Amino acid sequence: MKTFRTINLLIFFSIMLLTFKMPLELIKSVAWVVKHIYVFVEFMLDEIISLTFDTDRRTTEIIVFYLMLGIGAIMALAIFSYIADLCRQAKATVPVWCVEQKAQLQSTWQTSPIIKKLKVVGSIAMAGSFAAMVALS
């Protein structure tokens, strides 16, 4: 019995680890790609400005720094405006969708037969008791 509980705990913690680890790995891989793109763009700008304007190394680095700062600021502004637009759309559409779903559920519940209602209530009770058994065992 003790080994069964240990196995259940190991499975639970493994799933929890994957739940937290996978998004972090995804963020790391995106950051790795963005870093290499940033280095490549910086190198290309450095070479283009150096060859085009025939500037010394320090001046080229300063020009590239301010160009990259401007590009980053424009990208941050675009992302901020996109997120603000998404928030405005969500504020307009989510409450309406919730009201529609509630009305649909009420009409479905009221028109369904008593057997179907008992099945729904029974399955919710069984799932809740199963979850309590798993959590407390």
Backbone as a chain_set.jsonl record, in Angstrom:
{"seq": "MKTFRTINLLIFFSIMLLTFKMPLELIKSVAWVVKHIYVFVEFMLDEIISLTFDTDRRTTEIIVFYLMLGIGAIMALAIFSYIADLCRQAKATVPVWCVEQKAQLQSTWQTSPIIKKLKVVGSIAMAGSFAAMVALS", "coords": {"N": [[0.822, -1.197, 0.0], [1.994, 1.195, 0.721], [3.869, 1.581, -1.306], [2.193, 2.011, -3.481], [1.054, 4.472, -2.831], [3.37, 6.017, -2.878], [4.065, 5.807, -5.563], [1.855, 7.097, -6.694], [2.27, 9.696, -5.668], [4.726, 10.299, -6.903], [3.938, 10.294, -9.609], [2.098, 12.414, -9.54], [3.774, 14.617, -8.782], [5.527, 14.556, -10.941], [3.866, 15.235, -13.077], [3.152, 17.8, -12.231], [5.669, 19.03, -12.325], [6.204, 18.922, -15.086], [4.135, 20.554, -15.916], [4.946, 23.054, -15.001], [7.541, 23.236, -16.029], [7.551, 22.958, -18.854], [6.395, 25.377, -20.059], [8.406, 27.158, -19.229], [10.652, 26.179, -20.561], [9.847, 26.675, -23.162], [9.775, 29.474, -23.15], [12.499, 29.94, -22.708], [13.594, 28.924, -25.1], [12.458, 30.643, -27.0], [13.592, 33.052, -26.154], [16.268, 32.451, -26.669], [16.275, 32.303, -29.481], [15.48, 34.929, -30.123], [17.632, 36.351, -29.048], [19.763, 35.541, -30.712], [18.863, 36.506, -33.17], [18.883, 39.245, -32.58], [21.657, 39.686, -32.185], [22.584, 39.08, -34.754], [21.27, 41.057, -36.316], [22.393, 43.333, -35.159], [25.097, 42.972, -35.82], [24.931, 43.071, -38.641], [23.918, 45.678, -39.07], [26.063, 47.099, -38.01], [28.137, 46.451, -39.823], [27.032, 47.429, -42.248], [26.694, 50.204, -41.742], [29.321, 50.904, -41.146], [30.635, 50.379, -43.592], [29.145, 51.934, -45.386], [29.16, 54.647, -44.481], [31.767, 55.027, -43.804], [32.898, 55.178, -41.15], [34.631, 55.32, -37.951], [35.287, 52.631, -35.562], [34.189, 53.068, -32.952], [32.331, 55.18, -33.332], [30.577, 53.923, -35.073], [29.577, 51.924, -33.385], [28.156, 53.495, -31.545], [26.201, 54.661, -33.205], [24.855, 52.357, -34.068], [23.916, 51.456, -31.586], [22.007, 53.461, -30.901], [20.276, 53.2, -33.067], [19.331, 50.549, -32.681], [18.126, 50.912, -30.207], [16.053, 52.652, -30.92], [14.636, 50.976, -32.708], [13.872, 48.954, -30.908], [12.248, 50.469, -29.182], [10.164, 51.198, -30.902], [9.149, 48.662, -31.497], [8.31, 47.88, -28.911], [6.327, 49.798, -28.461], [4.517, 49.09, -30.488], [3.784, 46.502, -29.656], [2.633, 47.132, -27.181], [0.433, 48.73, -27.999], [-0.982, 46.817, -29.452], [-1.642, 44.952, -27.435], [-3.208, 46.608, -25.812], [-5.333, 47.077, -27.57], [-6.338, 44.465, -27.799], [-7.23, 44.128, -25.15], [-9.281, 46.061, -25.035], [-11.062, 44.963, -26.93], [-11.647, 42.558, -25.622], [-12.942, 43.481, -23.303], [-15.259, 44.4, -24.451], [-16.418, 42.158, -25.739], [-16.332, 39.813, -24.108], [-18.121, 39.969, -21.75], [-20.63, 39.977, -23.087], [-20.536, 37.505, -24.397], [-20.461, 35.809, -22.172], [-23.007, 36.259, -21.044], [-24.606, 35.292, -23.132], [-23.823, 32.552, -23.132], [-24.675, 31.793, -20.583], [-27.45, 32.137, -20.818], [-27.97, 30.239, -22.812], [-27.189, 27.858, -21.496], [-29.073, 27.863, -19.395], [-31.488, 27.593, -20.807], [-31.049, 25.107, -22.028], [-30.791, 23.471, -19.784], [-33.325, 23.743, -18.619], [-35.003, 22.647, -20.553], [-34.172, 20.024, -20.773], [-34.653, 16.492, -20.076], [-35.54, 14.879, -16.912], [-33.952, 12.66, -16.374], [-31.572, 13.123, -17.747], [-30.701, 15.364, -16.349], [-30.253, 14.221, -13.827], [-28.149, 12.519, -14.499], [-26.138, 14.374, -15.095], [-25.818, 15.729, -12.618], [-25.125, 13.547, -11.008], [-22.727, 12.672, -12.244], [-21.098, 14.896, -11.799], [-21.004, 14.856, -9.004], [-19.746, 12.377, -8.627], [-17.274, 12.814, -9.911], [-16.277, 14.844, -8.279], [-16.057, 13.489, -5.808], [-14.186, 11.555, -6.537], [-11.986, 13.171, -7.117], [-11.561, 14.202, -4.563], [-10.865, 11.843, -3.215], [-8.479, 11.175, -4.509], [-6.948, 13.391, -3.852], [-6.846, 13.242, -1.078], [-5.82, 10.767, -0.478]], "CA": [[0.0, 0.0, 0.0], [2.869, 2.357, 0.787], [4.48, 1.803, -2.622], [1.16, 2.576, -4.345], [0.968, 5.894, -2.504], [4.606, 6.634, -3.363], [3.96, 5.908, -7.021], [0.896, 8.171, -6.975], [2.934, 10.971, -5.391], [5.708, 10.528, -7.962], [3.208, 10.671, -10.83], [1.553, 13.753, -9.329], [4.841, 15.62, -8.846], [6.056, 14.571, -12.309], [2.941, 16.03, -13.893], [3.294, 19.192, -11.816], [6.947, 19.51, -12.845], [6.025, 19.169, -16.515], [3.238, 21.692, -16.072], [5.71, 24.283, -14.802], [8.799, 23.215, -16.762], [7.388, 23.104, -20.299], [6.336, 26.784, -20.471], [9.702, 27.802, -19.016], [11.525, 25.767, -21.666], [9.389, 27.402, -24.348], [10.245, 30.855, -23.006], [13.948, 29.92, -22.918], [13.915, 28.733, -26.514], [12.113, 31.887, -27.7], [14.627, 34.034, -25.797], [17.485, 32.07, -27.394], [16.112, 32.709, -30.885], [15.47, 36.399, -30.179], [19.002, 36.811, -28.788], [20.585, 35.354, -31.902], [18.393, 37.457, -34.183], [19.383, 40.555, -32.158], [23.092, 39.739, -32.465], [22.745, 39.116, -36.205], [20.864, 42.386, -36.802], [23.403, 44.283, -34.694], [26.295, 42.795, -36.639], [24.669, 43.549, -40.004], [23.875, 47.137, -39.027], [27.432, 47.552, -37.777], [28.866, 46.343, -41.089], [26.444, 48.319, -43.266], [27.016, 51.6, -41.411], [30.764, 51.075, -41.262], [31.012, 50.429, -45.004], [28.445, 52.997, -46.107], [29.554, 55.992, -44.063], [33.208, 55.018, -43.55], [33.116, 55.702, -39.803], [35.483, 54.465, -37.123], [34.578, 51.572, -34.841], [33.441, 53.632, -31.82], [31.198, 55.935, -33.868], [29.644, 52.93, -35.6], [28.912, 51.294, -32.241], [27.194, 54.453, -30.99], [25.096, 54.764, -34.166], [24.1, 51.096, -34.005], [23.207, 51.426, -30.312], [20.813, 54.297, -30.952], [19.341, 52.586, -34.021], [18.7, 49.405, -32.03], [17.253, 51.459, -29.176], [14.856, 53.129, -31.608], [13.887, 49.814, -33.201], [13.26, 48.332, -29.731], [11.163, 51.323, -28.691], [9.045, 51.072, -31.846], [8.558, 47.336, -31.287], [7.602, 47.894, -27.63], [5.117, 50.593, -28.658], [3.585, 48.289, -31.29], [3.265, 45.426, -28.804], [1.75, 47.746, -26.193], [-0.832, 49.123, -28.634], [-1.687, 45.581, -29.79], [-2.21, 44.408, -26.197], [-4.287, 47.508, -25.401], [-6.457, 46.81, -28.462], [-6.921, 43.181, -27.381], [-7.964, 44.347, -23.903], [-10.515, 46.764, -25.366], [-11.963, 43.994, -27.558], [-12.092, 41.599, -24.606], [-13.915, 44.146, -22.444], [-16.516, 44.548, -25.184], [-17.019, 40.907, -26.195], [-16.417, 38.743, -23.103], [-19.38, 39.984, -20.995], [-21.738, 39.586, -23.962], [-20.417, 36.061, -24.597], [-20.846, 35.149, -20.916], [-24.464, 36.33, -20.928], [-25.157, 34.348, -24.119], [-23.591, 31.192, -22.672], [-25.536, 31.55, -19.434], [-28.813, 31.968, -21.316], [-28.024, 28.962, -23.517], [-27.164, 26.799, -20.493], [-30.349, 27.844, -18.688], [-32.531, 27.017, -21.664], [-30.753, 23.686, -22.199], [-31.088, 22.791, -18.529], [-34.77, 23.737, -18.384], [-35.7, 21.798, -21.52], [-33.689, 18.639, -20.753], [-35.449, 15.627, -19.215], [-35.042, 14.682, -15.55], [-32.902, 11.634, -16.405], [-30.326, 13.785, -18.16], [-30.288, 16.216, -15.231], [-29.698, 13.347, -12.807], [-26.84, 12.064, -14.979], [-25.189, 15.48, -14.961], [-25.557, 15.943, -11.19], [-24.412, 12.367, -10.525], [-21.347, 12.656, -12.74], [-20.362, 15.945, -11.088], [-20.76, 14.365, -7.643], [-18.761, 11.3, -8.691], [-15.977, 13.415, -10.226], [-15.826, 15.543, -7.087], [-15.619, 12.522, -4.803], [-12.956, 10.96, -7.033], [-10.913, 14.156, -6.923], [-11.278, 14.258, -3.124], [-10.147, 10.612, -2.846], [-7.111, 11.274, -5.02], [-6.239, 14.425, -3.118], [-6.681, 12.899, 0.332], [-5.229, 9.439, -0.255]], "C": [[0.867, 1.262, 0.0], [3.511, 2.642, -0.569], [3.466, 2.396, -3.594], [1.029, 4.077, -4.103], [2.205, 6.638, -2.997], [4.566, 6.808, -4.874], [2.986, 7.018, -7.403], [1.515, 9.546, -6.742], [3.968, 11.301, -6.469], [5.037, 10.95, -9.263], [2.681, 12.089, -10.701], [2.636, 14.821, -9.457], [5.493, 15.674, -10.225], [5.169, 15.411, -13.222], [3.04, 17.504, -13.53], [4.597, 19.799, -12.347], [6.832, 19.817, -14.337], [5.144, 20.383, -16.758], [3.992, 23.01, -15.918], [6.944, 24.363, -15.695], [8.613, 23.499, -18.252], [7.229, 24.568, -20.733], [7.661, 27.506, -20.285], [10.683, 27.434, -20.127], [11.136, 26.477, -22.952], [9.864, 28.848, -24.308], [11.751, 30.926, -23.234], [14.301, 29.79, -24.395], [13.56, 29.973, -27.331], [13.158, 32.958, -27.401], [15.929, 33.73, -26.515], [17.407, 32.513, -28.847], [16.172, 34.225, -31.014], [16.875, 36.953, -29.957], [19.867, 36.681, -30.028], [20.141, 36.262, -33.059], [18.912, 38.859, -33.864], [20.866, 40.699, -32.49], [23.345, 39.831, -33.967], [22.392, 40.491, -36.766], [21.892, 43.433, -36.375], [24.675, 44.186, -35.54], [26.083, 43.356, -38.046], [24.585, 45.077, -40.054], [25.272, 47.721, -38.851], [28.23, 47.535, -39.082], [28.342, 47.319, -42.138], [26.813, 49.766, -42.987], [28.507, 51.862, -41.563], [31.193, 51.202, -42.721], [30.379, 51.596, -45.743], [28.995, 54.375, -45.764], [31.035, 56.122, -43.744], [33.534, 55.678, -42.208], [34.049, 54.769, -39.036], [34.622, 53.535, -36.254], [33.696, 52.126, -33.725], [32.209, 54.385, -32.293], [30.138, 54.979, -34.407], [28.887, 52.249, -34.467], [27.854, 52.21, -31.637], [25.975, 54.575, -31.899], [24.218, 53.516, -34.1], [23.32, 51.008, -32.692], [21.925, 52.24, -30.382], [19.797, 53.782, -31.98], [18.602, 51.414, -33.382], [17.765, 49.859, -30.907], [15.947, 51.965, -29.796], [13.988, 51.987, -32.126], [13.182, 49.113, -32.033], [12.099, 49.148, -29.185], [9.943, 51.23, -29.601], [8.358, 49.719, -31.677], [7.776, 47.284, -29.979], [6.298, 48.682, -27.729], [4.079, 49.817, -29.455], [2.969, 47.168, -30.457], [2.297, 45.989, -27.769], [0.416, 48.135, -26.805], [-1.647, 47.898, -29.028], [-2.354, 44.975, -28.555], [-3.36, 45.285, -25.702], [-5.524, 47.29, -26.265], [-7.134, 45.491, -28.11], [-7.727, 43.327, -26.092], [-9.283, 45.062, -24.146], [-11.528, 45.817, -26.011], [-12.502, 43.003, -26.542], [-13.131, 42.218, -23.682], [-15.27, 44.284, -23.137], [-17.183, 43.206, -25.457], [-17.196, 39.854, -25.101], [-17.694, 38.823, -22.268], [-20.592, 39.563, -21.831], [-21.721, 38.075, -24.18], [-20.84, 35.299, -23.343], [-22.355, 35.153, -20.729], [-25.124, 35.359, -21.9], [-24.995, 32.904, -23.66], [-24.482, 30.845, -21.483], [-26.976, 31.325, -19.874], [-28.971, 30.628, -22.03], [-28.03, 27.789, -22.534], [-28.483, 26.707, -19.725], [-31.446, 27.223, -19.535], [-32.303, 25.526, -21.889], [-31.11, 22.914, -20.936], [-32.596, 22.685, -18.312], [-35.511, 22.802, -19.338], [-35.24, 20.341, -21.491], [-34.532, 17.794, -19.798], [-34.763, 15.38, -17.873], [-33.921, 13.644, -15.504], [-31.551, 12.269, -16.766], [-29.805, 14.689, -17.041], [-29.65, 15.382, -14.124], [-28.328, 12.818, -13.212], [-25.782, 13.154, -14.79], [-24.817, 15.678, -13.491], [-24.768, 14.769, -10.616], [-22.976, 12.319, -10.993], [-20.501, 13.745, -12.078], [-20.037, 15.498, -9.673], [-19.695, 13.277, -7.65], [-17.363, 11.857, -8.995], [-15.42, 14.158, -9.014], [-15.342, 14.591, -6.008], [-14.339, 11.828, -5.23], [-11.775, 11.897, -6.827], [-10.551, 14.273, -5.44], [-10.513, 13.025, -2.679], [-8.693, 10.678, -3.298], [-6.308, 12.285, -4.203], [-5.944, 14.012, -1.68], [-6.042, 11.55, 0.575], [-3.722, 9.479, -0.201]], "O": [[0.528, 2.264, -0.631], [3.68, 3.802, -0.946], [3.835, 3.203, -4.448], [0.908, 4.858, -5.047], [2.099, 7.765, -3.48], [4.985, 7.84, -5.398], [3.252, 7.791, -8.324], [1.304, 10.463, -7.537], [4.073, 12.45, -6.9], [5.513, 11.86, -9.942], [2.795, 12.883, -11.635], [2.448, 15.816, -10.157], [5.966, 16.733, -10.638], [5.659, 16.196, -14.034], [3.017, 18.365, -14.409], [4.617, 20.955, -12.77], [7.31, 20.854, -14.798], [5.375, 21.151, -17.692], [3.708, 23.975, -16.627], [7.35, 25.459, -16.079], [9.426, 24.202, -18.853], [7.875, 24.975, -21.699], [8.011, 28.372, -21.087], [11.455, 28.278, -20.582], [12.002, 26.842, -23.746], [10.306, 29.385, -25.323], [12.237, 31.858, -23.876], [15.204, 30.47, -24.883], [14.286, 30.321, -28.262], [13.564, 33.693, -28.301], [16.631, 34.651, -26.931], [18.379, 33.043, -29.385], [16.835, 34.749, -31.909], [17.267, 37.921, -30.607], [20.619, 37.596, -30.364], [20.974, 36.729, -33.835], [19.334, 39.584, -34.765], [21.284, 41.728, -33.02], [24.222, 40.575, -34.405], [23.125, 41.032, -37.594], [22.223, 44.326, -37.154], [25.252, 45.203, -35.925], [26.957, 44.039, -38.581], [25.118, 45.699, -40.973], [25.616, 48.724, -39.476], [28.922, 48.502, -39.402], [29.125, 47.962, -42.836], [27.208, 50.486, -43.904], [28.91, 52.918, -42.052], [32.028, 52.046, -43.049], [31.002, 52.185, -46.627], [29.264, 55.179, -46.657], [31.508, 57.218, -43.443], [34.335, 56.61, -42.138], [34.238, 53.608, -39.399], [33.396, 53.646, -36.224], [32.557, 51.685, -33.574], [31.138, 54.237, -31.704], [28.942, 55.2, -34.218], [27.683, 52.022, -34.578], [26.777, 51.75, -31.259], [24.842, 54.591, -31.418], [22.99, 53.609, -34.08], [22.183, 50.536, -32.684], [20.867, 51.766, -29.969], [18.59, 53.918, -31.779], [17.385, 51.295, -33.524], [16.721, 49.244, -30.686], [14.867, 51.73, -29.255], [12.763, 52.02, -32.003], [12.022, 48.722, -32.159], [11.082, 48.59, -28.773], [8.811, 51.187, -29.119], [7.13, 49.635, -31.71], [6.691, 46.705, -29.936], [5.284, 48.287, -27.153], [2.89, 49.874, -29.141], [1.768, 46.915, -30.545], [1.253, 45.39, -27.507], [-0.63, 47.9, -26.201], [-2.875, 47.928, -28.952], [-3.502, 44.534, -28.622], [-4.372, 44.771, -25.226], [-6.644, 47.315, -25.756], [-8.362, 45.401, -28.118], [-8.788, 42.718, -25.953], [-10.296, 44.718, -23.537], [-12.714, 45.859, -25.683], [-13.678, 42.643, -26.588], [-14.1, 41.555, -23.312], [-16.31, 44.284, -22.478], [-18.41, 43.121, -25.411], [-18.14, 39.067, -25.171], [-18.327, 37.782, -22.086], [-21.478, 38.868, -21.334], [-22.771, 37.433, -24.152], [-21.5, 34.264, -23.436], [-22.924, 34.151, -20.297], [-26.087, 34.68, -21.545], [-25.928, 32.11, -23.783], [-24.987, 29.726, -21.389], [-27.649, 30.429, -19.367], [-29.991, 29.956, -21.873], [-28.787, 26.835, -22.713], [-28.96, 25.61, -19.435], [-32.241, 26.422, -19.043], [-33.263, 24.758, -21.935], [-31.67, 21.821, -21.013], [-33.087, 21.647, -17.868], [-36.535, 22.228, -18.97], [-35.866, 19.497, -22.131], [-35.068, 18.315, -18.82], [-33.57, 15.634, -17.714], [-33.026, 13.749, -14.665], [-30.527, 11.971, -16.152], [-28.597, 14.766, -16.817], [-28.636, 15.776, -13.548], [-27.442, 12.682, -12.369], [-24.66, 12.871, -14.371], [-23.637, 15.784, -13.157], [-23.845, 14.97, -9.827], [-22.088, 11.961, -10.219], [-19.315, 13.537, -11.824], [-18.93, 15.727, -9.187], [-18.831, 13.254, -6.773], [-16.379, 11.418, -8.399], [-14.218, 14.106, -8.753], [-14.328, 14.851, -5.36], [-13.487, 11.536, -4.391], [-10.697, 11.47, -6.414], [-9.379, 14.425, -5.095], [-9.603, 13.13, -1.856], [-7.787, 10.285, -2.563], [-5.136, 12.061, -3.9], [-4.913, 14.388, -1.123], [-5.747, 11.21, 1.721], [-3.083, 8.442, -0.019]]}, "num_chains": 1, "name": "protein.A"}
